[in-house]
């Protein structure tokens, strides 16, 4: 996860041996970022 230097957004990237697990992990991270930073993530 890292903030963009040029846009009002945070990029979330993840790696997982079982790719079926990735969407759940990324969605969880996105929810925490939205709550903590009060950003609207699209």
C-alpha positions in Angstrom: 0.0 0.0 0.0 1.3 3.4 -0.8 -0.1 6.9 -1.4 0.1 8.4 -4.9 2.5 11.3 -5.2 0.3 13.0 -7.9 -3.3 11.9 -7.2 -5.6 11.8 -4.2 -5.5 8.0 -3.9 -3.8 5.1 -2.2 -2.7 2.1 -4.3 -3.2 -1.3 -2.7 -1.2 -4.2 -4.1 -1.0 -7.8 -2.7 0.6 -11.1 -3.4 -0.7 -14.5 -2.3 0.2 -18.0 -3.5 -3.5 -18.8 -3.7 -4.9 -16.1 -6.0 -8.5 -16.9 -5.0 -7.7 -15.4 -1.6 -6.5 -12.0 -3.0 -9.8 -10.2 -3.5 -10.8 -10.7 0.2 -7.4 -9.5 1.4 -7.4 -6.4 -0.8 -11.0 -5.5 0.0 -10.2 -5.7 3.7 -7.2 -3.4 3.3 -9.3 -1.0 1.2 -12.0 -0.8 3.9 -9.5 0.0 6.6 -7.9 2.7 4.4 -11.3 4.2 3.7 -12.2 4.3 7.4 -8.8 5.6 8.6 -8.2 8.2 5.9 -11.8 9.1 5.2 -11.1 8.9 1.5 -13.6 7.8 -1.1 -12.0 5.0 -3.0 -13.2 4.2 -6.5 
